[in-house]
Amino acid sequence: MTTFRRRVAEWRLPYLRQAVIGVPQWFPKAIIFDSSQEATMAFPHLQQPSFLLASLKADSINKPFAQRCQDLVKVIEDFPAKELHTIFPWLVESIFGSLDGILIGWNLRCLQGRMNPVEYNIAMEFLDPGGPMMKLVYKLQAEDYKFDFPVSYLPGPVKASIQERVLPDSPLYHNKVQFPPTGGLGLNLALNPFEYYIFFFALSLITQKPLPVSLHVRTSDCAYFILVDRYLSWFLPTEGSVPPPLSSSPGGTSPSPAPRTPAMPFASYGLHHTSLLKRHISHQTSVNADPASHEIWRSETLLQVFVEMWLHHYSLEMYQKMQSPHAKLEVLHYRLSVSSALHSPAQPSLQALHAYQESFTPTEEHVLVVRLLLKHLHAFANSLKPEQASPSTHSHATSPLEEFKRAAVPRFVQQKLYLFLQHCFGHWPLDASFRAVLEMWLSYLQPWRYAPEKQAQSSDSQPRCVSEKWAPFVQENLLMYTKLFVGFLNRALRTDLVSPKNALMVFRVAKVFAQPNLAEMIQKGEQLFLEPELVIPHRQHRLFTAPTVTGSFLSPWPPAVTDASFKVKSHVYGLEGQDCKYTPMFGPEVRTLLSEAQLAQLTFALGTTQDENGKKQLPDCIVGDDGLILTPLGRYQIINGLRRFEIEYQGDSELQPIRSYEIPSLVRALFRLSSTINRRFAGQMVALCSRDDFLGSFCRYHLTEPVLANRHLLSPVGRRQVANHARGPRLSLRFLGSYRTLLSLLLVFFVASLFCIGPLPCSLLLVLGYLLYAMAMTLLTERGKLHQL
């Protein structure tokens, strides 16, 4: 940054003399002043912020990228917040792109250091958490400016909640909803500069169009991915405290943060909502009573925005509704009604359920960024010292940053991540791209990998044992381990495990869950959940509050719960609902997916067992009314290439698709020629083939094909229609359109030329040789028929 500031200082004086404050080029030079302050004093009516904005917009078209960034640095340094607040929304949009995805901005998702090193370095210095752009944010933050953000671009559950006049539970939205004026359109959020900047930064990952497949971009090398990592390391430090805001002027004081909204009690989407108006009024009062909260307000805002924008695309309430058999049946009826034109249109409620299920599809880039967030959060939470990590040490003397480290994962992330993973497991394509989702899931399941005291790998390459200290995490995230594991098994059984990439994913999951002591922890968690409630036998009178609902770290902490069983049940009921049907991972239902009988069958299928005809066995199937029906084992055998049906073309040989070894134009020409001959001489060919002498047998050998009924037909439909496929004698010249036939003829002519045999004698010899071969085959064919009789 020192070199960067030196370049800024060198540019400052000539920049002011050129008066890049919005003065048009045609303006008389006699009244251009040496500083923006003098110009403001002499011509206040000319120094409106719109002139500065217009000048910067013109520069964005006419000047190169490096020059524009240098100009922006000087504008941020020299102009007061009163003028800068007008250009701030335009500048944010020009960097991160528009919310509708039309403008791509600086295209940070494709900007890489190895491809565009100059632009990459300039952009990273400008957007660094300690760089000029963040200095502009803090400069505006000190003046308490607000910027409107349209609610229509928020994630689906939040947008629907606000539009229904229900305030979301996250304190991120409290006291920010702006109702439109009379005749106005749409709702807006009034955000402070830091919130506005982070909202745009986070949403640019979602709103921008996916990268084209032809553009091979490594996500981890892109400017956006590295900026996310820098922001996480700056605002969620694993060592030390959060750096204070940058000073807006040399030697000046740091701007104080905006007033915080009051703490909100926890409530899940499944609970009763108060009206937006009542909650909006009841939380109007600003809170400045706790100076310690100023230490991490930016950290909390950053995490909440990332979680809300990247993970909160499915509400808990709608997810729990979708788990009911009635809702699943409605969705099935809806899909059937859409796929069939005979059915009546679906009801609006069914359309809403369908839209909820499939409206949002995350990209692989999105998943990789979320995985980066999860890995850093584990490192952030595990950076607590052992004496600070214990819940018994919680007291008023604990710093807000330590409180935040304890609350980051369970309060802000767990619930929304679970719903996000459930959606990915159910809707992601059955291909190798699922590896990104898988690694994100496995990263969350292994917080011990990001602990500072993690053990070194043993010399015998044995996996290290999972410490007992992680048992509470496993138990309080039980569904992450069990239900998602079952979901992965269901996916794996439907994929092609012959593919090395798919097989590697199964190996990765098996390796993680095979870590010593992990299975015991999961089993202990299931036992705690399934054990009966002795103290409060009626579950419906017991409120299990989800520990993952988003809330401020300053919200009142629930009383310490020492009952491990209650914690596990609170986790499960909070995510799946009070009436959920839990399927134990170590129960009989899951065990029947890799059972001993099926394992024996699969082992048997892997062999080279042959039937009495010496052919490999068909896939496992049963005989139904319409023929063979595959069993689940048979589908598994086909998907993984263990067994297959012998498929052959059984239609008209003249009309079969043109093969790769044939010349398309020549095949079509020969078909037209043979069709003409067959139509013209059909009667003569029938008469010849009807003769009982040798000539009749010779003609039948060349002009007829084997009876279709003698073929081994696998399709029951084909058996019913076999009588309709009787064909008379005909000539077929299609064999001459094969590359192999033509190359063979050319080779014969070439060899004949070596022996001084011309093309005509060679052709006569070929015809004579074929006649002798055909006569021999005719005699053998007729003799075989006599033996069959």
C-alpha positions in Angstrom: 0.0 0.0 0.0 3.0 2.3 0.5 3.7 2.3 -3.2 0.1 2.8 -4.0 -0.2 5.8 -1.7 3.0 7.3 -3.2 1.4 7.1 -6.7 -1.6 8.8 -5.3 0.4 11.6 -3.8 2.2 12.2 -7.1 -1.1 12.4 -8.9 -2.9 14.7 -6.5 -1.5 18.2 -7.4 -2.0 17.9 -11.2 -5.4 16.3 -10.7 -6.6 19.3 -8.7 -5.2 21.7 -11.2 -7.2 20.0 -14.0 -10.3 20.4 -11.8 -11.8 17.0 -12.2 -14.7 18.2 -10.1 -17.1 18.2 -12.9 -16.1 21.3 -14.8 -16.8 20.8 -18.5 -14.0 21.1 -21.0 -15.6 24.1 -22.6 -15.6 26.0 -19.2 -13.3 29.2 -19.2 -9.9 28.3 -17.8 -9.7 31.7 -16.0 -12.1 30.5 -13.4 -10.6 27.0 -12.7 -9.2 27.1 -9.1 -6.3 25.3 -7.6 -8.4 23.3 -5.0 -11.8 21.9 -4.8 -12.4 23.9 -1.6 -11.8 27.3 -3.4 -14.1 26.2 -6.2 -16.8 25.3 -3.8 -16.6 28.7 -2.0 -16.6 30.7 -5.3 -19.2 28.7 -7.3 -21.4 26.8 -4.9 -24.1 26.4 -7.5 -21.7 24.7 -9.9 -20.3 22.3 -7.4 -23.3 20.0 -7.2 -22.5 16.3 -6.8 -24.1 15.5 -10.2 -21.1 17.2 -11.9 -18.7 14.8 -10.1 -20.8 11.8 -11.0 -21.1 12.9 -14.6 -17.4 13.4 -14.9 -16.6 9.9 -13.4 -19.2 8.3 -15.7 -17.6 9.9 -18.7 -14.1 8.8 -17.5 -15.4 5.2 -17.1 -15.9 5.1 -20.9 -13.0 7.1 -22.1 -10.1 6.2 -19.8 -8.3 3.0 -19.2 -8.9 0.9 -16.1 -5.7 1.9 -14.3 -6.3 5.6 -14.9 -9.9 5.4 -13.7 -8.8 3.7 -10.4 -6.1 6.4 -9.8 -8.8 9.1 -10.3 -11.1 7.3 -7.9 -8.4 7.2 -5.3 -7.9 10.9 -5.5 -11.6 11.6 -5.5 -12.0 9.6 -2.3 -9.0 11.4 -0.7 -9.9 14.9 -1.6 -13.7 15.2 -1.7 -15.9 15.5 1.4 -18.6 12.9 2.3 -21.3 15.3 1.2 -20.3 14.9 -2.4 -19.0 11.3 -2.2 -22.3 9.9 -1.0 -23.9 10.7 -4.4 -21.4 8.7 -6.4 -21.3 5.8 -4.0 -24.3 3.7 -5.3 -23.0 4.2 -8.9 -19.5 3.2 -7.9 -20.6 0.1 -6.1 -22.7 -1.0 -9.1 -20.0 -0.3 -11.6 -17.6 -2.6 -9.6 -19.9 -5.5 -8.7 -22.4 -5.2 -11.5 -26.1 -4.5 -11.5 -28.5 -6.5 -9.3 -30.4 -7.7 -12.4 -27.2 -9.2 -13.8 -27.2 -7.1 -17.0 -24.1 -5.1 -16.1 -21.1 -7.2 -15.1 -19.0 -4.4 -13.6 -15.4 -5.3 -13.1 -16.1 -9.0 -13.7 -14.2 -10.0 -10.6 -15.3 -13.6 -11.0 -13.2 -13.9 -14.2 -10.3 -11.6 -13.2 -7.1 -13.6 -12.6 -3.6 -12.6 -11.7 -1.9 -14.9 -14.2 -4.1 -13.7 -17.1 -4.4 -10.0 -16.4 -1.7 -9.2 -13.7 -1.9 -5.4 -14.0 -5.7 -5.1 -13.7 -5.8 -7.8 -11.1 -3.3 -6.0 -8.8 -5.0 -2.6 -9.2 -8.4 -4.1 -8.4 -7.2 -6.0 -5.4 -5.5 -3.0 -3.9 -8.5 -0.8 -4.5 -11.0 -3.3 -3.0 -8.7 -4.6 -0.2 -10.3 -4.4 3.3 -7.7 -1.7 4.1 -7.8 -0.1 0.7 -9.4 3.1 -0.8 -12.9 1.6 -1.4 -13.3 0.6 2.2 -11.9 4.0 3.3 -14.8 5.6 1.3 -17.2 3.3 3.1 -16.0 4.4 6.5 -15.9 8.0 5.4 -19.6 7.8 4.5 -20.3 5.7 7.6 -19.1 8.5 9.9 -21.8 10.8 8.4 -24.6 8.3 8.9 -25.7 8.2 5.3 -28.4 5.7 4.2 -28.8 4.1 0.8 -31.9 2.3 -0.6 -31.6 -1.3 -1.5 -34.6 -2.9 -3.3 -36.3 -5.8 -1.5 -37.1 -7.5 -4.8 -33.5 -8.6 -5.1 -33.3 -10.3 -1.7 -33.4 -14.1 -1.4 -36.8 -15.7 -1.9 -37.8 -16.4 1.8 -36.8 -12.9 3.0 -38.5 -11.1 0.1 -41.7 -13.1 0.6 -41.7 -12.4 4.3 -41.2 -8.6 3.9 -43.8 -8.4 1.1 -46.3 -10.1 3.4 -45.6 -7.5 6.0 -43.7 -9.9 8.3 -40.3 -8.8 9.4 -37.6 -11.6 9.1 -36.1 -12.8 12.3 -32.6 -11.8 11.4 -31.6 -8.5 13.0 -30.0 -7.6 9.7 -33.4 -6.3 8.5 -34.7 -4.7 11.7 -35.5 -1.0 11.5 -34.5 -0.9 7.9 -37.6 -1.6 5.9 -38.8 1.6 4.0 -42.4 1.6 2.9 -42.9 3.2 -0.5 -44.5 6.7 -0.7 -48.0 7.1 -2.0 -48.0 5.9 -5.6 -44.4 4.5 -5.2 -43.4 1.0 -6.3 -41.6 -1.6 -4.3 -40.1 -1.9 -0.8 -36.6 -0.8 0.0 -34.1 -1.4 2.8 -32.3 1.7 4.2 -28.8 0.4 4.6 -25.7 2.1 6.0 -22.7 2.3 3.6 -21.0 -0.8 5.0 -24.1 -2.9 4.7 -24.8 -1.5 1.2 -21.3 -2.4 0.1 -21.4 -5.9 1.5 -24.9 -6.6 0.2 -23.7 -5.8 -3.4 -20.5 -7.8 -2.9 -22.3 -10.9 -1.7 -25.1 -10.8 -4.2 -22.8 -10.4 -7.2 -22.0 -14.1 -6.7 -25.7 -14.9 -7.2 -27.1 -12.3 -9.6 -24.4 -12.4 -12.2 -24.9 -14.9 -15.0 -23.0 -18.2 -14.7 -19.7 -18.5 -16.4 -19.8 -20.0 -19.8 -18.6 -23.6 -20.0 -16.1 -22.8 -22.7 -14.4 -20.4 -20.3 -12.1 -22.4 -18.2 -11.7 -20.4 -15.0 -10.3 -21.7 -11.8 -12.5 -20.3 -9.1 -9.8 -20.2 -6.4 -7.6 -18.0 -8.6 -10.2 -15.4 -9.3 -10.3 -11.9 -7.7 -13.7 -12.5 -6.2 -12.8 -15.7 -4.4 -9.6 -14.1 -3.0 -11.4 -11.0 -1.9 -13.9 -13.2 0.1 -10.9 -14.8 1.8 -9.4 -11.5 2.6 -12.6 -10.1 4.0 -13.1 -13.1 6.2 -9.5 -13.0 7.4 -9.9 -9.3 8.2 -13.3 -9.2 9.9 -13.3 -12.7 11.4 -9.7 -12.9 12.6 -8.4 -16.1 14.0 -5.7 -14.2 15.9 -6.0 -10.9 17.6 -8.9 -8.6 17.3 -10.7 -6.9 14.4 -8.7 -4.0 13.0 -10.3 -0.6 13.6 -11.8 1.3 10.7 -9.4 3.3 8.6 -9.1 7.0 9.5 -10.9 9.2 6.9 -8.1 11.8 7.0 -4.4 11.8 8.0 -4.2 12.2 11.8 -7.9 12.1 12.2 -10.0 9.9 14.3 -11.7 6.8 13.2 -15.4 7.1 12.4 -17.7 5.6 14.9 -20.1 2.9 13.8 -23.7 3.5 13.1 -26.1 3.0 16.0 -27.0 -0.6 16.4 -30.5 -2.0 16.5 -31.7 -3.5 19.7 -31.3 -7.2 20.5 -34.1 -9.4 19.3 -35.4 -12.5 20.9 -34.9 -15.8 19.0 -37.8 -17.1 17.0 -37.9 -19.6 14.1 -39.8 -19.4 10.9 -42.2 -22.0 12.3 -43.4 -19.8 15.1 -46.1 -17.2 15.0 -45.1 -13.9 13.4 -46.2 -10.5 14.5 -47.1 -7.9 12.0 -44.3 -6.0 10.3 -45.7 -2.7 11.4 -45.8 -3.6 15.1 -42.3 -5.1 15.1 -41.1 -2.1 13.0 -42.4 0.4 15.5 -41.3 -1.6 18.6 -37.7 -1.6 17.5 -37.3 2.0 16.4 -35.1 3.0 19.3 -31.3 3.1 18.7 -29.0 1.4 21.1 -25.6 2.9 21.9 -25.4 1.7 25.5 -22.9 -1.0 24.9 -19.6 0.4 23.6 -18.1 -3.0 23.5 -20.5 -4.0 20.7 -18.7 -1.5 18.4 -15.7 -3.9 18.3 -17.4 -6.4 16.1 -20.4 -4.8 14.5 -18.8 -5.1 11.1 -17.9 -8.7 11.7 -21.4 -9.6 12.6 -22.8 -7.7 9.6 -20.4 -9.4 7.2 -21.3 -12.9 8.4 -25.0 -12.3 8.4 -25.0 -10.8 4.9 -22.9 -13.7 3.6 -25.2 -16.3 5.2 -28.4 -14.5 4.1 -27.4 -14.0 0.5 -25.6 -17.3 -0.1 -27.6 -19.8 2.0 -31.0 -18.4 2.8 -32.9 -19.4 -0.3 -35.1 -21.9 1.4 -37.1 -21.1 4.6 -37.4 -23.5 7.4 -41.1 -23.2 7.5 -41.5 -24.2 3.8 -38.9 -27.0 4.2 -40.9 -28.5 7.1 -44.1 -28.3 5.0 -42.4 -30.1 2.1 -41.4 -33.0 4.4 -45.1 -33.9 5.0 -46.5 -36.8 2.7 -49.4 -34.6 1.8 -47.2 -31.9 0.4 -45.1 -34.4 -1.5 -48.3 -35.9 -3.0 -49.5 -32.4 -4.0 -46.2 -31.7 -5.8 -46.4 -35.0 -7.6 -49.9 -34.2 -8.8 -48.7 -30.8 -9.9 -45.8 -32.2 -11.9 -48.2 -34.7 -13.6 -50.6 -32.0 -14.4 -47.8 -29.9 -16.0 -46.5 -32.9 -18.0 -49.9 -33.9 -19.3 -52.0 -31.7 -21.5 -55.1 -33.6 -20.5 -55.0 -32.5 -16.9 -56.4 -29.2 -15.6 -54.0 -26.4 -14.6 -52.4 -26.7 -11.1 -53.6 -24.7 -8.2 -51.6 -21.6 -7.1 -50.6 -23.3 -3.8 -49.1 -26.2 -5.8 -47.3 -23.8 -8.1 -45.8 -22.1 -5.0 -44.6 -25.5 -3.7 -43.1 -26.3 -7.1 -41.5 -22.9 -7.4 -40.0 -23.3 -3.9 -38.5 -26.7 -4.8 -36.8 -25.8 -8.0 -36.6 -22.0 -8.4 -33.0 -21.6 -7.2 -30.1 -23.7 -8.5 -26.7 -22.9 -7.0 -23.6 -23.0 -9.3 -20.4 -24.9 -8.6 -18.7 -21.5 -8.1 -21.3 -20.6 -5.5 -20.7 -23.9 -3.6 -16.9 -23.4 -3.6 -17.3 -19.9 -2.1 -19.6 -21.3 0.6 -17.1 -24.0 1.4 -14.4 -21.3 1.8 -16.8 -19.5 4.3 -17.4 -22.8 6.3 -13.7 -23.6 6.5 -12.9 -20.1 7.8 -15.7 -20.2 10.3 -14.4 -23.4 11.7 -11.0 -21.9 12.1 -12.6 -18.7 13.6 -14.6 -20.6 16.1 -11.7 -23.0 17.0 -9.4 -20.0 17.7 -11.0 -19.7 21.1 -8.6 -20.6 23.9 -9.6 -23.7 25.9 -10.6 -21.7 28.9 -12.7 -19.4 26.8 -14.4 -22.2 24.8 -16.0 -23.7 27.8 -19.7 -22.6 28.3 -19.1 -22.5 32.1 -16.7 -19.6 31.7 -19.4 -17.4 30.0 -19.6 -14.2 32.0 -19.9 -10.4 31.5 -16.1 -10.2 31.4 -16.0 -12.2 28.1 -15.2 -9.9 25.2 -17.8 -9.5 22.4 -15.4 -11.1 19.9 -15.1 -14.3 22.1 -18.9 -14.3 22.3 -19.2 -14.0 18.6 -16.8 -16.9 18.0 -18.9 -19.2 20.1 -22.2 -18.1 18.4 -21.0 -17.9 14.8 -21.6 -21.4 13.6 -24.6 -22.6 15.7 -26.6 -19.3 15.6 -25.8 -17.9 12.2 -25.0 -20.8 9.9 -26.3 -24.2 10.9 -29.9 -24.0 10.1 -29.6 -22.3 6.7 -26.7 -24.5 5.7 -28.7 -27.7 6.5 -31.5 -26.5 4.2 -29.0 -25.5 1.5 -27.4 -28.9 1.6 -30.7 -30.7 1.6 -31.7 -28.8 -1.6 -28.3 -29.6 -3.3 -28.5 -33.3 -2.4 -32.0 -33.5 -3.9 -31.6 -31.4 -7.0 -28.0 -31.5 -8.1 -27.4 -33.4 -11.4 -26.2 -37.0 -11.0 -22.7 -36.3 -12.4 -19.2 -35.6 -11.2 -19.9 -31.9 -10.5 -21.5 -33.0 -7.3 -17.9 -33.2 -5.9 -18.1 -29.5 -5.0 -21.2 -30.0 -2.9 -19.7 -33.1 -1.3 -16.5 -31.4 -0.3 -18.5 -28.5 1.2 -20.5 -31.0 3.3 -17.4 -32.9 4.4 -15.6 -29.7 5.3 -18.4 -28.8 7.7 -18.5 -32.3 9.2 -14.8 -32.1 10.2 -14.2 -29.0 12.3 -11.2 -30.7 13.9 -9.3 -30.3 10.6 -9.2 -26.5 11.2 -8.4 -26.6 14.9 -5.0 -25.1 15.8 -4.1 -28.1 18.0 -4.8 -30.7 15.2 -2.6 -33.7 15.5 0.0 -34.7 13.0 -0.6 -37.7 10.7 0.9 -40.9 12.1 3.8 -42.5 10.3 1.8 -45.7 9.4 -0.8 -43.6 7.5 -3.5 -44.6 9.9 -6.3 -42.0 10.3 -6.2 -40.1 13.5 -8.8 -40.6 16.2 -11.5 -38.0 16.5 -11.1 -36.5 20.0 -14.0 -36.8 22.5 -14.0 -33.0 22.8 -15.9 -32.9 19.4 -18.8 -35.0 20.7 -21.0 -32.0 21.5 -20.5 -30.7 17.9 -21.4 -34.0 16.4 -24.5 -34.4 18.6 -25.7 -30.8 18.0 -25.3 -31.4 14.3 -26.7 -34.9 14.2 -28.8 -34.4 11.1 -25.8 -33.1 9.2 -24.1 -36.5 9.7 -27.1 -38.9 9.5 -29.8 -37.7 7.3 -27.4 -36.2 4.7 -25.4 -39.4 4.8 -28.6 -41.4 3.9 -29.3 -38.8 1.1 -25.8 -39.4 -0.3 -26.3 -43.1 -0.3 -29.5 -42.7 -2.3 -27.6 -40.6 -4.8 -24.7 -43.0 -5.0 -27.0 -45.9 -5.8 -28.3 -44.0 -8.8 -24.9 -43.0 -10.2 -22.5 -44.8 -12.5 -19.9 -46.0 -10.0 -17.8 -47.4 -12.8 -16.8 -43.8 -13.5 -13.6 -43.0 -11.5 -14.9 -39.6 -10.4 -18.1 -41.0 -9.0 -16.2 -43.8 -7.3 -13.9 -41.3 -5.7 -16.8 -39.5 -4.1 -17.9 -42.7 -2.5 -14.4 -43.3 -1.3 -14.1 -39.7 0.2 -17.3 -40.2 2.2 -16.3 -43.6 3.4 -12.9 -42.3 4.5 -14.4 -39.4 6.5 -17.0 -41.6 8.3 -14.4 -44.3 8.9 -12.3 -42.0 11.2 -11.9 -43.7 14.5 -14.4 -42.8 17.2 -16.6 -40.8 14.8 -19.2 -43.6 14.3 -19.4 -44.0 18.0 -20.1 -40.3 18.5 -22.9 -40.4 15.9 -24.4 -43.5 17.4 -24.3 -41.9 20.9 -26.1 -38.9 19.5 -28.8 -41.1 18.0 -29.2 -42.9 21.3 -29.6 -39.5 23.1 -32.3 -38.5 20.6 -34.2 -41.8 20.8 -34.2 -42.1 24.5 -37.6 -41.5 26.2 -38.3 -38.2 28.0 -38.6 -39.0 31.7 -39.0 -35.5 33.1 -41.5 -34.1 30.6 -43.4 -37.0 28.9 -45.6 -34.8 26.7 -43.5 -33.5 23.9 -46.1 -31.2 22.6 -45.8 -29.1 25.8 -42.1 -28.8 25.5 -40.7 -26.0 23.3 -37.5 -27.1 21.5 -35.9 -23.8 20.3 -33.6 -24.3 17.3 -30.1 -23.2 18.4 -29.3 -22.1 14.8 -31.8 -19.3 14.3 -30.1 -16.2 13.2 -29.8 -13.5 15.9 -27.5 -10.8 17.1 -24.7 -12.0 19.3 -25.9 -9.4 21.9 -29.3 -11.2 22.1 -30.1 -12.7 25.5 -28.4 -16.1 25.7 -30.7 -19.0 26.6 -30.1 -20.6 29.9 -27.3 -23.2 29.9 -28.6 -26.6 29.1 -26.7 -29.5 30.6 -29.0 -32.2 29.3 -27.3 -33.6 26.2 -30.5 -35.4 25.2 -32.4 -32.2 25.2 -29.7 -30.5 23.0 -29.9 -33.3 20.4 -33.7 -33.2 20.4 -33.8 -29.5 20.2 -31.5 -29.7 17.1 -33.6 -32.3 15.3 -37.0 -30.9 16.2 -35.8 -27.4 15.4 -34.9 -28.4 11.8 -37.3 -31.2 11.0 -40.3 -30.1 13.1 -42.0 -31.5 16.2 -43.6 -34.4 14.2 -40.6 -35.5 12.2 -40.0 -39.2 11.6 -36.3 -39.8 12.2 -34.6 -42.6 10.5 -31.5 -43.8 12.5 -28.3 -44.0 10.6 -27.5 -47.2 12.4 -31.1 -48.6 12.2 -32.4 -51.5 10.2 -33.9 -49.3 7.4 -30.5 -47.8 6.5 -28.7 -51.1 6.9 -30.9 -52.7 4.2 -29.3 -50.3 1.7 -25.7 -52.1 1.7 -27.3 -55.5 3.3 -25.5 -58.9 3.4 -27.8 -60.5 0.9 -27.4 -57.6 -1.6 -23.6 -57.6 -1.0 -23.5 -61.3 -1.8 -25.6 -60.7 -5.0 -23.3 -57.9 -6.0 -20.2 -60.0 -5.4 -21.8 -62.8 -7.5 -22.6 -60.3 -10.2 -19.0 -59.1 -10.4 -17.8 -62.6 -11.4 -17.7 -64.0 -14.8 -20.5 -66.6 -14.2 -21.9 -67.9 -17.4 -25.2 -69.6 -18.2 -25.6 -72.9 -20.1 -25.3 -71.1 -23.5 -21.9 -69.8 -22.5 -23.1 -66.1 -22.5 -22.9 -63.7 -19.6 -26.1 -63.5 -17.6 -28.7 -60.9 -18.1 -29.3 -58.1 -15.5 -31.4 -59.2 -12.5 -35.1 -59.0 -13.5 -38.5 -60.5 -13.1 -41.1 -61.6 -15.7 -44.1 -59.4 -15.9 -47.2 -59.2 -18.2 -45.3 -57.1 -20.8 -42.0 -58.9 -20.5 -38.9 -58.5 -18.3 -39.0 -55.9 -15.5 -35.7 -54.8 -13.9 -35.3 -55.1 -10.1 -33.3 -52.5 -8.1 -30.4 -54.9 -8.3 -30.8 -55.1 -12.0 -30.8 -51.3 -12.4 -27.6 -51.1 -10.2 -26.0 -53.7 -12.5 -26.8 -51.8 -15.7 -25.8 -48.4 -14.3 -22.4 -49.7 -13.2 -21.8 -51.8 -16.3 -21.8 -55.2 -14.5 -24.4 -56.7 -16.8 -26.3 -55.7 -19.9 -28.8 -56.8 -22.4 -27.6 -57.9 -25.8 -29.1 -55.2 -28.0 -29.2 -55.7 -31.8 -31.1 -54.0 -34.6 -34.2 -56.1 -35.5 -36.0 -53.9 -38.0 -35.6 -53.5 -41.7 -31.9 -53.8 -42.5 -32.3 -51.4 -45.4 -33.7 -48.7 -43.1 -31.4 -49.0 -40.2 -29.4 -45.8 -39.3 -26.3 -45.1 -41.3 -23.3 -46.4 -39.4 -20.0 -44.6 -38.7 -18.2 -47.0 -41.0 -20.5 -46.1 -44.0 -20.5 -43.3 -46.5 -23.8 -41.5 -46.0 -24.2 -40.1 -49.5 -23.2 -43.4 -51.2 -25.6 -45.4 -48.9 -28.5 -43.2 -49.8 -27.7 -43.4 -53.6 -27.4 -47.2 -53.4 -30.7 -47.4 -51.5 -32.5 -45.4 -54.3 -30.9 -47.6 -57.0 -31.8 -50.9 -55.3 -35.4 -49.6 -54.5 -35.9 -48.8 -58.2 -34.6 -52.3 -59.3 -36.8 -54.0 -56.7 -40.0 -52.1 -57.8 -39.3 -52.8 -61.5 -38.4 -56.5 -61.3 -40.4 -57.5 -58.2 -42.5 -60.1 -60.1 -39.5 -61.7 -61.8 -37.6 -62.0 -58.4 -40.7 -63.6 -56.8 -40.9 -66.1 -59.6 -37.2 -67.0 -59.4 -37.3 -67.5 -55.7 -40.3 -69.7 -56.0 -38.5 -72.3 -58.1 -37.6 -75.7 -56.5 -34.4 -76.2 -58.4 -30.8 -74.9 -57.8 -31.5 -71.6 -59.5 -34.3 -71.0 -57.1 -32.1 -71.8 -54.1 -29.4 -69.5 -55.5 -31.8 -66.6 -55.9 -33.3 -67.2 -52.4 -29.8 -67.0 -50.9 -29.2 -63.6 -52.4 -32.6 -62.0 -52.5 -34.2 -62.9 -49.2 -33.2 -62.3 -45.6 -33.6 -64.6 -42.5 -37.2 -64.8 -41.3 -37.8 -62.2 -38.5 -39.6 -64.8 -36.4 -36.4 -66.9 -36.2 -34.6 -64.0 -34.4 -34.3 -63.8 -30.7 -36.8 -61.0 -30.0 -36.6 -59.4 -26.5 -39.4 -56.9 -26.9 -43.0 -58.3 -26.3 -44.2 -55.6 -28.7 -42.0 -57.0 -31.4 -43.5 -60.5 -30.9 -47.0 -59.2 -31.5 -46.1 -57.4 -34.6 -43.8 -60.0 -36.2 -46.5 -61.2 -38.6 -46.7 -57.7 -40.1 -43.0 -57.6 -41.1 -43.0 -60.4 -43.8 -41.0 -59.1 -46.8 -40.6 -60.4 -50.3 -37.4 -61.0 -52.2 -35.3 -57.9 -53.0 -31.9 -56.8 -53.9 -29.7 -55.0 -51.4 -26.6 -53.0 -52.5 -25.9 -51.3 -49.2 -22.8 -53.3 -48.6 -21.1 -51.3 -51.3 -21.4 -48.1 -49.2 -19.1 -49.4 -46.5 -15.6 -48.0 -46.1 -14.4 -51.5 -45.4 -15.8 -53.0 -48.7 -14.4 -50.2 -50.8 -10.9 -50.3 -49.1 -10.9 -54.1 -49.6 -11.7 -53.7 -53.4 -9.0 -51.0 -53.7 -6.5 -53.3 -52.0 -7.4 -56.2 -54.3 -7.0 -54.0 -57.4 -3.6 -52.7 -56.1 -2.3 -56.2 -55.5 -3.6 -57.3 -58.9 -1.7 -54.4 -60.6 1.5 -55.7 -59.0 1.0 -58.9 -61.1 0.2 -57.0 -64.2 -3.6 -57.7 -64.1 -5.7 -54.8 -65.3 -9.0 -53.6 -63.7 -11.3 -55.4 -66.1 -9.7 -58.9 -65.8 -9.5 -58.3 -62.0 -13.2 -57.5 -61.9 -14.1 -60.7 -63.9 -11.9 -62.8 -61.5 -13.7 -61.3 -58.5 -17.2 -62.0 -60.0 -16.1 -65.5 -60.9 -14.7 -66.1 -57.4 -17.9 -64.8 -55.8 -20.1 -67.0 -57.9 -18.2 -70.1 -56.8 -18.4 -69.0 -53.2 -22.2 -68.3 -53.5 -22.8 -71.7 -55.2 -21.0 -73.4 -52.3 -23.0 -71.5 -49.7 -26.3 -72.2 -51.5 -25.6 -76.0 -51.4 -24.6 -75.8 -47.7 -27.7 -73.8 -46.9 -30.1 -76.2 -48.7 -28.5 -79.2 -47.0 -28.9 -77.6 -43.6 -32.6 -77.1 -44.2 -33.0 -80.8 -45.2 -31.4 -81.8 -41.9 -33.7 -79.5 -40.0 -36.7 -81.2 -41.7 
